[in-house]
Amino acid sequence: MTSREDFKQAQHKLLVIPGPIEVTDEVLFANAHPSMSHVSPEFIPVFGDCIRMTRQVLLTKDAQPFLISGSGTLGWDQVSANLVEPGENALVLHTGYFGDSFSDCLQTYGAKVGQLKAPIGGTVDPATIEKALKSKKYKVLTFTHVDTSTGVLSNAKEIAQLVQRVSPSTLVVMDAVCSVASEEINMDDWGLDVVMTASQKGLSTPPGLSIVVASQKAINVFQSRTSPVTSYYASWRKWLPIMKAYEDGNAAYFATPPVNLIYAFHESLRQITKTAPSLEKRFELHRQASKQIKDAAKALGLNQLPVNDSVAANGMTALYYPDGLVASDILPRLGKRGIVVAGGLHTEIKDKYFRIGHMGVTATDQQRGDVNAVIQALQESLAEANLKSA
Ligand SMILES: Cc1ncc(COP(=O)(O)O)c(C=O)c1O
């Protein structure tokens, strides 16, 4: 039998896409827990702890986490099916690909969706948001904290406070799939009503868990809806009693939870909330790693996609290929050096840029040397590609 101390994951290429990301041996070992009943007395407190530690990561006292088997996408379904009734208005702030997907999901459930689109690499101007909020009543405003297609970071606090001032009954929904645990989030203080995320990015766990955290205000709006919830699996009517039961230490069943993934998530949350670095230091280390990569890219003459550093994410970097070079010049050369990055995703400029993720241990565990390895591979790959094309 392998013990946790002996367990080492297999040698592999360094995964520095903006999610899934590298996970620790401890998290992978927790995922290999022997099969357990989802209603056993051993498992119930593990699930309950995950709910409590999720609140800690988002700095919220009493918001309600929903931990449900599925990917980040299921968060959009939960918001659309539980908080927006058919025919109600939703305002989506668009800073890249994921704004279109959230709009599409809201429309699928019958919402009337208006989008405010930022220019590529930018964020939506607050004055434009204010004007839209004054023009009609919106049930929800959604925005993407870090749009993974552009690496653009929106100012969550500013947006939430603007909505509270101009349209206090509108719920502020933040797609934080690419920002939880890599960007500072203060859910209660900033007044965010829903934060939705997934396990495979900053939360440093394998993919497969949808994590949605709803403020008590959002839960009240849900409780007072007049039409039926428009989903079966994503219904909070089904899941709310389950989450409450697990947190209270009782068994409950609606649909089988991903037991092993919950063990892995528990270990990652334990590392994030109960071991060094602290949450504040964790964010600082992400900022440092980000600056190192962005500075190195700049020194190599690469332009980043966000229009300036103040709107650039700290957990990822999106870079245009230099003139004359394309994806096939760079990505395979990085791969040959053991570094896996991601190509472009924004539909309008897909072939013109690539993305590097620097979340989780890649940013927080400097002894691993991940950031330096990425920078060195980038320098070598560019030099080699330039020689070839000269
Ligand atoms: C910002 C954002 N929202 C939503 C999603 C969808 O998450 P998933 O692919 O886990 O369904 C992603 C995935 O990368 C994302 O980056």
PDBQT file of the ligand as one rigid body, heavy atoms in Angstrom, charges set to zero:
ROOT
HETATM    1  C1  LIG A 401     -14.425  32.267 -17.109  1.00  0.00    +0.000 C 
HETATM    2  C2  LIG A 401     -14.960  30.893 -17.363  1.00  0.00    +0.000 A 
HETATM    3  N1  LIG A 401     -16.265  30.661 -17.185  1.00  0.00    +0.000 NA
HETATM    4  C3  LIG A 401     -16.787  29.454 -17.387  1.00  0.00    +0.000 A 
HETATM    5  C4  LIG A 401     -16.017  28.401 -17.805  1.00  0.00    +0.000 A 
HETATM    6  C5  LIG A 401     -16.643  27.077 -18.038  1.00  0.00    +0.000 C 
HETATM    7  O1  LIG A 401     -16.104  26.150 -17.157  1.00  0.00    +0.000 OA
HETATM    8  P1  LIG A 401     -15.997  24.597 -17.534  1.00  0.00    +0.000 P 
HETATM    9  O2  LIG A 401     -15.135  24.485 -18.735  1.00  0.00    +0.000 OA
HETATM   10  O3  LIG A 401     -15.407  23.998 -16.291  1.00  0.00    +0.000 OA
HETATM   11  O4  LIG A 401     -17.377  24.119 -17.794  1.00  0.00    +0.000 OA
HETATM   12  C6  LIG A 401     -14.659  28.593 -18.015  1.00  0.00    +0.000 A 
HETATM   13  C7  LIG A 401     -13.796  27.492 -18.481  1.00  0.00    +0.000 C 
HETATM   14  O5  LIG A 401     -12.635  27.637 -18.724  1.00  0.00    +0.000 OA
HETATM   15  C8  LIG A 401     -14.119  29.869 -17.776  1.00  0.00    +0.000 A 
HETATM   16  O6  LIG A 401     -12.819  30.088 -17.955  1.00  0.00    +0.000 OA
ENDROOT
TORSDOF 0
